[in-house]
Amino acid sequence: MDFQPDPGLESFRQEVREFLRDHLPADLVTPVRSGTRSPNADLVRWQRILNQRGWGAPYWAREHGGTGWSVLQRLAFDEECMAAGAPSQDGAAQKLIGPVLNEFATPAQKAEHLPPIFNADRTWCQGFSEPGSGSDLASLRTSAERDGDDYIVNGQKIWTSYAHRADWIFLLVRTNTEVKKQAGITFLLVDMKTPGITVRPIRSIDDRHHLNETFFDSVRVPVANRIGEEGEGWKITKFLLNNEHASAADLPTLRRYLAQLRQLAVSQRSGMRTLAEHHEFALRLARFEAEAAAIAMMVQRVATLEQDHSPSAHAMGSILKVRGTELQQRMSAFVVESLGDYGAVAYPSQQEEAAGAALPTEWPGRGFAAEMFFRRASTIYGGTSEVQRGIIAKTLFQL
C-alpha cells in the first residue's frame, strides 16, 4: 500500500491543531497526561466544548450522531489532543458502550443512555474481569437469576477502572450454566447507585487509585436494562472488543514519548555534554524512532484493512497490541533513565496532589515515574500479550 502522507489527513490534522489552539482553555491543559482518565469536572467541561464544535462523538458513525471520521482521522485527533495536553473523554462511554448501544440497543435504551454520553452527564465503567478469570473471560461466575421483571445479580468484578467515579457499569453476567460457557453470558447495564453494590479501591503500582474491586450482593437490575437477548452477551462482547484494531498500539502515546525524549536530548546534560551528544543515547533514540515509524506504517495498514472490513484486521490488531505495548514499556523506562536523579521522584497524581508538597515543578519529566509504572500493565490490560499471541497463532498459522 501507499505510505506517502495523505494531504487530506494533514489538512485535517491542521484543523484539529487550530481548534485546540483556539478553544482548549489553559486551565484544562495537562502537560504530562498518562493513560489514566482526567478528573470528572475537566472531562465534562471538555466534552461540552467538543460538542459545540460537533466533535463530541469522534468514534461514532455519522448516522449515530458522531463525526463519521475515518480510522486515521480518529487517530490523528487523539494524537493532537494528547500533544496539546487536552483532557481525556470518557473512553468507556465513547469507545466501548457507545458503539454497543448504537448497534444493539432498543430505541428506548438509546433514548435513555446516548444523550447523557454526548453531554458527559453519565460516566461509565466496565465490569468484565473477575478474580481467576481475567484472561479467560468466558469463565466468569457473576450470576444473574431472573425474578419477574428483574435480574438478581451476585458476584465480584475486579480491575474495574473508575468504578468509584462512574454513574453506570456495563456488566457481563452468567444467566445459564447448562450450556456452553460462551452461550450462557448476558450483557446488562447497571446503575452504580443500586443497593447492594460495593466498590473497594485497588492502589496500583503507580500509587494511584484508578482500579477497584466491585461486589454485587443481590443487586436488582431491571430486565429492561439487558442489551440484546439473554445469552447474547458473548456476541456483543466480541463486537465491543473487535472495535478499533488500529488503535491497539496506542500510537499517540508512542509519539508523545518520542517528543519527550527529543526534548530531553537537548535539555538534559550528562557531564559536560547534552544527552544528544552521547553516542549511546543517540543510538537508542534512533532505534526507538525507527520502531515507532514501523508501527505507524502498520497502523496505516490495519486502518485500511478495517475500512475494507478485512478479517485480517483482527490478527494484525493483535500484532500491533503486542509490539506497541512492549515498545511503550521500553520507551517509558528509557525516559525515566534519561531523567537521571529526577526520574526517581515520585509525584502525587493531579487528582491526589499533596497540599504544599515541596517538589520540583519546572522540568519536563514531572510525574513520569508514575507513567512508567502505569505502563507495566499495558501488556495485561486490553487482552494480555499471551492472549494476543494465541490469536495471532490461531488466525495466521491455524495453530
C-alpha positions as CSV (number, residue, x, y, z in Angstrom):
1,M,0.0,0.0,0.0
2,D,1.0,3.7,-0.4
3,F,2.6,5.0,2.8
4,Q,3.1,8.5,1.5
5,P,1.5,11.3,3.6
6,D,-2.2,11.9,2.8
7,P,-2.7,15.6,2.1
8,G,-6.3,15.4,3.2
9,L,-5.2,13.9,6.5
10,E,-2.6,16.5,7.0
11,S,-5.2,19.2,6.4
12,F,-7.5,17.6,8.9
13,R,-4.7,17.4,11.5
14,Q,-4.0,21.2,11.0
15,E,-7.8,21.8,11.5
16,V,-7.6,20.0,14.8
17,R,-4.5,21.9,15.9
18,E,-6.2,25.2,15.2
19,F,-9.2,24.2,17.1
20,L,-7.1,23.1,20.1
21,R,-5.2,26.4,19.9
22,D,-8.3,28.5,19.9
23,H,-10.7,26.5,22.2
24,L,-8.7,24.5,24.7
25,P,-8.7,26.5,27.9
26,A,-5.3,26.9,29.5
27,D,-6.5,25.7,32.9
28,L,-7.5,22.4,31.3
29,V,-4.1,21.7,29.9
30,T,-2.1,18.8,31.5
31,P,1.5,18.8,30.2
32,V,2.0,15.1,31.0
33,R,-1.1,13.1,30.6
34,S,-0.7,9.4,31.4
35,G,-3.1,6.7,30.4
36,T,-5.4,7.5,33.3
37,R,-8.6,9.4,32.9
38,S,-8.9,13.1,33.5
39,P,-10.8,14.4,36.6
40,N,-14.6,14.3,36.0
41,A,-15.0,18.0,36.1
42,D,-12.4,18.5,33.4
43,L,-13.8,15.6,31.4
44,V,-17.3,17.1,31.4
45,R,-16.1,20.6,30.5
46,W,-14.0,19.4,27.6
47,Q,-16.8,17.2,26.3
48,R,-19.1,20.1,26.1
49,I,-16.5,22.2,24.3
50,L,-16.2,19.4,21.8
51,N,-20.0,19.2,21.4
52,Q,-20.1,22.8,20.4
53,R,-17.7,22.0,17.5
54,G,-19.7,18.9,16.6
55,W,-16.8,16.6,17.7
56,G,-18.5,15.2,20.8
57,A,-18.5,11.6,19.5
58,P,-15.4,11.2,17.3
59,Y,-15.5,7.4,17.3
60,W,-19.1,7.0,16.1
61,A,-20.6,6.9,12.6
62,R,-22.4,10.0,11.3
63,E,-25.8,8.2,11.3
64,H,-25.4,7.7,15.1
65,G,-24.7,11.4,15.7
66,G,-20.9,11.0,15.5
67,T,-18.3,12.7,13.3
68,G,-18.1,9.9,10.8
69,W,-14.3,10.2,10.8
70,S,-12.1,7.6,9.3
71,V,-9.8,5.4,11.5
72,L,-6.8,7.5,10.6
73,Q,-8.7,10.8,11.3
74,R,-9.6,9.4,14.8
75,L,-6.0,8.5,15.5
76,A,-4.8,12.0,14.3
77,F,-7.5,13.6,16.6
78,D,-6.3,11.6,19.6
79,E,-2.7,12.3,18.9
80,E,-3.2,16.1,18.6
81,C,-5.3,16.2,21.7
82,M,-2.7,14.3,23.7
83,A,0.1,16.5,22.3
84,A,-1.8,19.6,23.3
85,G,-2.5,18.3,26.9
86,A,-6.3,18.2,26.4
87,P,-8.4,16.3,28.9
88,S,-9.5,12.8,28.0
89,Q,-13.0,11.9,27.1
90,D,-14.8,9.1,28.9
91,G,-13.3,6.2,26.9
92,A,-15.6,3.6,28.4
93,A,-18.6,5.6,27.2
94,Q,-17.3,6.8,23.9
95,K,-15.3,3.8,22.6
96,L,-16.9,0.9,24.3
97,I,-20.5,1.1,25.5
98,G,-21.5,3.8,23.0
99,P,-20.9,1.7,19.9
100,V,-22.6,-1.2,21.5
101,L,-25.7,0.9,22.2
102,N,-25.7,2.2,18.6
103,E,-25.5,-1.4,17.3
104,F,-27.7,-3.5,19.7
105,A,-29.8,-1.3,22.0
106,T,-33.5,-0.8,21.6
107,P,-34.9,2.7,20.7
108,A,-35.9,3.2,24.4
109,Q,-32.4,2.3,25.6
110,K,-30.8,4.6,23.1
111,A,-33.0,7.4,24.2
112,E,-32.1,6.7,27.9
113,H,-28.3,6.4,27.6
114,L,-27.0,8.1,24.5
115,P,-27.8,11.8,25.2
116,P,-26.1,11.6,28.7
117,I,-23.0,10.2,27.0
118,F,-22.9,13.0,24.5
119,N,-23.2,15.6,27.2
120,A,-21.0,13.7,29.8
121,D,-23.8,13.7,32.2
122,R,-23.3,10.0,32.9
123,T,-19.9,8.3,33.2
124,W,-19.3,4.6,32.7
125,C,-17.1,1.7,33.8
126,Q,-16.7,-1.8,32.5
127,G,-17.5,-5.0,34.6
128,F,-15.8,-7.8,32.7
129,S,-12.8,-9.2,34.6
130,E,-13.2,-11.4,37.6
131,P,-10.8,-13.0,40.1
132,G,-9.4,-16.1,38.5
133,S,-10.8,-15.4,35.0
134,G,-9.1,-12.3,33.8
135,S,-7.7,-13.8,30.5
136,D,-10.5,-16.4,30.2
137,L,-13.4,-14.1,30.1
138,A,-15.9,-16.8,29.2
139,S,-15.3,-18.5,32.6
140,L,-16.9,-15.6,34.6
141,R,-19.1,-16.6,37.5
142,T,-21.0,-13.5,38.5
143,S,-24.6,-14.7,38.2
144,A,-27.9,-13.1,37.3
145,E,-31.1,-15.0,38.1
146,R,-34.5,-13.9,36.6
147,D,-37.0,-12.8,39.2
148,G,-40.1,-11.4,37.4
149,D,-39.1,-8.1,35.7
150,D,-35.6,-8.1,37.4
151,Y,-32.4,-10.0,37.4
152,I,-30.8,-10.7,40.8
153,V,-27.0,-10.2,40.4
154,N,-24.4,-11.7,42.7
155,G,-20.7,-11.9,42.3
156,Q,-17.5,-9.9,42.1
157,K,-15.6,-8.0,39.4
158,I,-12.0,-6.8,39.6
159,W,-9.8,-4.2,38.0
160,T,-12.9,-2.1,37.4
161,S,-11.3,1.1,36.2
162,Y,-13.0,4.2,37.6
163,A,-15.9,2.4,39.2
164,H,-15.5,4.8,42.1
165,R,-16.3,7.7,39.7
166,A,-18.8,6.0,37.4
167,D,-22.5,6.5,37.3
168,W,-23.2,3.3,35.4
169,I,-21.5,0.0,34.7
170,F,-21.9,-2.4,31.7
171,L,-21.7,-5.8,33.1
172,L,-21.3,-9.4,31.9
173,V,-23.2,-12.0,33.9
174,R,-23.9,-15.7,33.7
175,T,-27.6,-16.4,33.2
176,N,-27.3,-20.1,32.2
177,T,-24.9,-22.8,33.5
178,E,-26.3,-25.6,31.4
179,V,-25.0,-24.6,28.0
180,K,-21.5,-23.9,26.5
181,K,-20.0,-21.3,28.7
182,Q,-19.9,-18.6,26.0
183,A,-23.6,-19.2,25.3
184,G,-24.7,-18.6,28.9
185,I,-23.5,-14.9,29.2
186,T,-25.8,-11.9,29.2
187,F,-25.0,-8.2,28.9
188,L,-26.5,-5.8,31.4
189,L,-26.4,-2.1,32.2
190,V,-26.5,-1.3,35.9
191,D,-26.9,2.0,37.8
192,M,-24.0,2.2,40.3
193,K,-26.3,3.7,42.9
194,T,-28.3,0.5,43.0
195,P,-28.4,-1.0,46.6
196,G,-26.1,-4.0,47.0
197,I,-23.1,-2.6,45.0
198,T,-19.8,-2.1,46.9
199,V,-16.7,-0.6,45.4
200,R,-13.3,-1.1,47.1
201,P,-10.2,0.7,45.9
202,I,-7.1,-1.0,44.5
203,R,-4.0,1.1,44.5
204,S,-1.8,0.1,41.6
205,I,2.0,0.2,41.3
206,D,1.9,3.8,40.1
207,D,0.4,4.6,43.6
208,R,-2.8,5.9,42.0
209,H,-6.4,4.9,42.5
210,H,-8.0,4.1,39.2
211,L,-8.7,0.4,39.8
212,N,-11.3,-1.2,42.0
213,E,-13.0,-4.4,43.2
214,T,-16.7,-4.2,42.7
215,F,-19.1,-6.5,44.6
216,F,-22.7,-7.3,43.8
217,D,-24.8,-8.6,46.6
218,S,-28.4,-9.4,45.5
219,V,-28.5,-6.4,43.2
220,R,-31.8,-5.9,41.4
221,V,-31.4,-5.0,37.7
222,P,-34.4,-4.4,35.5
223,V,-34.7,-6.8,32.6
224,A,-35.2,-3.6,30.6
225,N,-31.5,-2.9,31.2
226,R,-30.5,-6.0,29.3
227,I,-28.7,-5.4,25.9
228,G,-29.8,-7.9,23.3
229,E,-31.4,-11.2,24.2
230,E,-30.5,-13.4,27.2
231,G,-27.4,-15.4,26.2
232,E,-26.1,-12.9,23.6
233,G,-23.5,-11.3,25.9
234,W,-20.6,-13.1,24.2
235,K,-21.6,-11.9,20.7
236,I,-22.0,-8.3,22.0
237,T,-18.6,-8.5,23.8
238,K,-16.9,-9.8,20.6
239,F,-18.3,-6.7,18.8
240,L,-17.1,-4.4,21.6
241,L,-13.6,-5.9,21.7
242,N,-13.2,-6.0,18.0
243,N,-13.6,-2.3,17.5
244,E,-10.6,-0.1,16.6
245,H,-7.8,-2.6,15.9
246,A,-5.6,0.2,14.6
247,S,-5.7,1.9,18.0
248,A,-4.3,-1.2,19.7
249,A,-0.7,0.1,19.6
250,D,-1.7,3.5,21.2
251,L,0.4,5.4,18.6
252,P,-0.3,8.8,20.1
253,T,1.4,7.7,23.4
254,L,4.5,6.4,21.5
255,R,4.8,9.7,19.6
256,R,4.4,11.6,22.9
257,Y,7.3,9.6,24.4
258,L,9.4,10.3,21.3
259,A,8.7,14.0,21.7
260,Q,9.7,13.9,25.4
261,L,12.9,12.0,24.5
262,R,13.8,14.6,21.9
263,Q,13.2,17.4,24.4
264,L,15.4,15.6,27.0
265,A,18.1,15.1,24.3
266,V,18.8,18.8,24.2
267,S,17.7,19.9,27.7
268,Q,19.4,17.3,29.9
269,R,23.1,17.0,30.3
270,S,25.4,14.2,31.4
271,G,28.8,15.6,32.3
272,M,29.7,18.4,30.0
273,R,27.5,17.3,27.1
274,T,23.8,17.1,26.3
275,L,22.3,13.7,26.1
276,A,22.1,14.0,22.3
277,E,25.9,14.3,22.2
278,H,26.3,10.9,23.9
279,H,26.6,8.1,21.3
280,E,24.6,5.5,23.3
281,F,21.7,7.9,23.9
282,A,21.6,9.0,20.3
283,L,21.7,5.4,19.1
284,R,18.9,4.2,21.4
285,L,16.7,7.2,20.4
286,A,17.2,6.5,16.7
287,R,16.2,2.9,17.2
288,F,13.0,4.0,19.1
289,E,12.2,6.4,16.2
290,A,12.6,3.6,13.7
291,E,10.4,1.2,15.7
292,A,7.7,3.9,16.2
293,A,7.8,4.7,12.4
294,A,7.4,0.9,11.6
295,I,4.4,0.8,13.9
296,A,2.9,3.9,12.4
297,M,3.1,2.2,8.9
298,M,1.4,-0.9,10.3
299,V,-1.3,1.2,11.9
300,Q,-2.0,2.7,8.5
301,R,-2.1,-0.8,7.0
302,V,-4.5,-2.0,9.7
303,A,-6.7,1.1,9.3
304,T,-7.1,0.3,5.6
305,L,-8.0,-3.3,6.4
306,E,-10.6,-2.1,8.9
307,Q,-12.2,0.2,6.4
308,D,-12.3,-2.7,3.9
309,H,-13.8,-4.9,6.6
310,S,-11.0,-7.4,6.1
311,P,-10.9,-10.3,8.6
312,S,-7.1,-9.9,8.7
313,A,-7.5,-6.7,10.7
314,H,-8.2,-8.8,13.8
315,A,-4.8,-10.7,13.7
316,M,-3.0,-7.6,12.7
317,G,-4.5,-5.7,15.6
318,S,-3.2,-8.3,17.9
319,I,0.3,-7.9,16.5
320,L,0.0,-4.2,17.0
321,K,-1.1,-4.6,20.6
322,V,1.9,-6.8,21.4
323,R,4.5,-4.7,19.6
324,G,3.1,-1.4,20.6
325,T,2.7,-2.1,24.3
326,E,6.1,-3.7,24.6
327,L,7.6,-0.6,23.0
328,Q,5.6,1.6,25.4
329,Q,7.3,-0.2,28.3
330,R,10.8,0.1,26.9
331,M,10.4,3.8,25.9
332,S,8.8,4.9,29.2
333,A,11.6,3.2,31.1
334,F,14.2,5.0,28.9
335,V,12.5,8.3,29.6
336,V,12.9,7.7,33.3
337,E,16.5,6.6,32.8
338,S,17.2,9.7,30.8
339,L,15.9,11.9,33.6
340,G,18.7,10.7,35.9
341,D,18.0,11.5,39.5
342,Y,14.8,13.4,38.6
343,G,13.4,10.2,37.3
344,A,13.3,8.7,40.7
345,V,11.0,11.4,42.1
346,A,7.5,10.0,42.8
347,Y,4.8,12.7,42.4
348,P,1.2,12.5,43.5
349,S,-1.2,12.4,40.6
350,Q,-3.1,15.6,39.6
351,Q,-6.3,14.3,41.3
352,E,-4.4,13.4,44.5
353,E,-2.0,16.4,44.9
354,A,-0.5,16.6,48.4
355,A,-1.1,20.1,49.8
356,G,2.0,22.1,49.9
357,A,4.3,19.3,48.6
358,A,7.8,20.8,48.2
359,L,8.7,19.1,44.9
360,P,10.4,20.4,41.8
361,T,7.9,21.5,39.2
362,E,9.6,23.3,36.3
363,W,11.1,20.4,34.3
364,P,9.9,18.1,31.6
365,G,9.8,14.8,33.5
366,R,7.5,15.8,36.3
367,G,5.5,12.7,37.3
368,F,6.9,10.4,34.7
369,A,8.0,7.7,37.1
370,A,4.3,7.0,37.7
371,E,3.7,6.9,34.0
372,M,6.4,4.2,33.6
373,F,4.9,2.2,36.4
374,F,1.4,2.5,34.8
375,R,2.7,1.2,31.5
376,R,3.9,-2.0,33.2
377,A,0.3,-3.1,32.9
378,S,-0.1,-2.2,29.2
379,T,0.8,-5.8,28.2
380,I,-2.0,-7.0,30.5
381,Y,-5.0,-4.7,30.1
382,G,-7.0,-4.8,26.8
383,G,-6.0,-8.5,26.4
384,T,-2.7,-9.9,27.7
385,S,0.2,-10.4,25.3
386,E,-0.2,-14.2,25.8
387,V,-3.8,-14.0,24.7
388,Q,-2.8,-11.8,21.7
389,R,-0.1,-14.3,20.7
390,G,-2.7,-17.0,20.8
391,I,-5.0,-15.0,18.5
392,I,-2.1,-14.5,16.1
393,A,-1.1,-18.2,16.1
394,K,-4.7,-19.3,15.6
395,T,-5.7,-16.7,12.9
396,L,-2.5,-16.5,10.9
397,F,-1.0,-20.0,11.3
398,Q,-4.1,-22.2,12.2
399,L,-2.2,-23.5,15.3
